[in-house]
Amino acid sequence: MQSTLEEINERLKHAPQDVLERILGYIDAMSFTQSIPDWQRKEVLKRVKEYEENPDKAIAFDKAMESIANKYK
């Protein structure tokens, strides 16, 4: 468990504030009585790694939603 926390801390230490706030929202919404499947943990770590390697490709959630809404006006 400790190595997982260290890995998350390392990967997020330079993340933008809006990303950190969104992650905190996810954590708050999670029920810790439920186990997170291993495939989901791996997927999250993969996505964080992809973001770290190509941060310019990422867009803010609000901008993505605005783009989708504009597409279907």
C-alpha positions as CSV (number, residue, x, y, z in Angstrom):
1,M,0.0,0.0,0.0
2,Q,2.8,2.5,0.9
3,S,4.4,2.1,-2.5
4,T,1.1,2.9,-4.2
5,L,0.7,6.1,-2.2
6,E,4.3,7.1,-2.9
7,E,3.7,6.5,-6.7
8,I,0.5,8.5,-6.6
9,N,2.2,11.3,-4.7
10,E,5.1,11.4,-7.2
11,R,2.9,11.4,-10.2
12,L,0.6,14.1,-8.9
13,K,3.1,16.5,-7.4
14,H,3.2,18.7,-10.5
15,A,-0.5,18.3,-11.5
16,P,-2.6,21.4,-12.0
17,Q,-4.9,22.5,-9.2
18,D,-8.0,21.6,-11.1
19,V,-6.8,18.0,-11.6
20,L,-6.0,17.7,-7.9
21,E,-9.5,19.1,-7.0
22,R,-11.1,16.6,-9.3
23,I,-9.2,13.7,-7.8
24,L,-10.1,14.8,-4.3
25,G,-13.8,14.8,-5.5
26,Y,-13.4,11.2,-6.7
27,I,-11.8,10.2,-3.4
28,D,-14.6,11.8,-1.5
29,A,-17.2,10.1,-3.6
30,M,-15.7,6.6,-3.2
31,S,-16.9,4.2,-0.6
32,F,-13.9,2.7,1.0
33,T,-16.0,-0.3,2.1
34,Q,-15.8,-1.5,-1.5
35,S,-12.8,-2.9,-3.1
36,I,-11.5,-1.3,-6.2
37,P,-10.8,-3.9,-8.9
38,D,-7.2,-4.4,-9.9
39,W,-8.0,-3.6,-13.6
40,Q,-9.4,-0.2,-12.5
41,R,-6.3,0.7,-10.5
42,K,-4.1,-0.3,-13.4
43,E,-6.2,1.8,-15.8
44,V,-6.0,4.9,-13.5
45,L,-2.2,4.5,-13.2
46,K,-2.0,4.1,-17.0
47,R,-4.0,7.3,-17.6
48,V,-1.9,9.3,-15.1
49,K,1.3,8.1,-16.8
50,E,-0.1,9.1,-20.2
51,Y,-1.0,12.5,-18.9
52,E,2.5,13.0,-17.4
53,E,4.1,12.0,-20.7
54,N,1.8,14.2,-22.8
55,P,0.2,16.9,-20.6
56,D,-0.5,19.1,-23.6
57,K,-2.9,16.5,-25.1
58,A,-5.1,16.7,-22.0
59,I,-8.0,19.1,-21.8
60,A,-10.0,20.2,-18.8
61,F,-13.3,18.4,-18.2
62,D,-15.3,21.6,-18.4
63,K,-13.8,22.4,-21.8
64,A,-14.5,18.9,-23.0
65,M,-18.2,19.1,-21.9
66,E,-18.5,22.6,-23.6
67,S,-17.1,21.1,-26.8
68,I,-19.6,18.2,-26.7
69,A,-22.5,20.6,-26.0
70,N,-21.5,22.9,-28.9
71,K,-21.2,19.9,-31.2
72,Y,-24.9,19.0,-30.6
73,K,-26.5,22.4,-30.6
